[in-house]
Amino acid sequence: MSFLTIQIIHFVWLIAAIWAVMTEAGGKYIFDDLDRELIALLRKDGRAPVSKLAEIMGVARGTVQTRLDRLLASGALLGFTARVRDDYDDTAVRAIMMIEVEGRTTSHVISRLRGLTELQVLHTTSGKWDLVAEILVENLNEFDRLLREVRLVEGIRNSETSILLSSI
């Protein structure tokens, strides 16, 4: 067998495995203990080599690689990123925005807000506010522009925003 044939077989097997897991779980990937351990290690060091992760977890390198492939392909793991100290860029503006949504427009509002790259994370919540957004912008002018843009989204009834001054 050629290298390409082996790669194709591996890819087809991976897709079949993901499909089987997602079909059993109603379309949502279900983490097991090994997945949770791998994700915890990646949160600490997203650049850790697969061989190092395998050594720490006490499993074969291929097991870690297969798990990573499955987590990425299923969308459960979105990618890898650099973590930067909050105070690294002292000109950036960080804030939390609480959002109240009108009636049954939550899905529409969420889809519109997901398109705004300045909203780093979007959470659904219980209580007075329906959504909480974590904001990161370069400066106050961008912050002001973003607030106006968010408040123009159809379906947003009210919002309250607090600028984060420091982390303790």
Protein Blocks (a to p, Z undefined) as FASTA:
>chain_A
ZZklmmmmmmmmmmmmmmmmmmmnnopacddfklmmmmmmmmmommbcfklmmmmnopaf
klmmmmmmmmmmnomagbdcddddfklpmmbccdddddddehjlmmmmmmmmmmpmklmb
acddedjblbdcddddfblklmmmmmmmmmmpghiabdcddddfbdZZ
